[in-house]
């Protein structure tokens, strides 16, 4: 039962990450670099390009962008480590715990 719940959660995270990645938010140079890396099949590079986006987005008025970048980063890191759902969940939990209070 726990295995199915984990799989369902990861599927949801992947789906949301994909939807967020393709959302209609205005393109910025930093997001274009992420999209270019993804288009070229370079999830590791895309993950590296997300780091500055996450750092800049940790403001109360930009929490949507931060959530999008953090979710996408967890999904990409999971794909780099062999698409293990448990790894994506652990990475997402670890990232959330490092965020400043009130984020």
Long-range contacts (C-beta under 8 A, 24 or more apart in sequence): 6-85, 6-86, 6-89, 7-85, 9-85, 9-89, 10-78, 10-85, 10-88, 10-89, 11-85, 13-71, 13-74, 13-75, 13-88, 13-89, 13-92, 14-75, 14-78, 14-88, 16-71, 17-71, 17-72, 17-74, 17-75, 17-76, 18-75, 20-67, 20-68, 20-71, 20-72, 21-68, 21-72, 23-68, 25-65, 25-68, 30-56, 34-72, 38-76, 43-76, 43-77, 43-79, 43-80, 44-76, 44-80, 46-72, 46-76, 47-73, 47-76, 47-77, 47-80, 50-76, 58-99, 58-100, 58-103, 60-102, 60-103, 63-103, 66-103, 70-95, 70-96
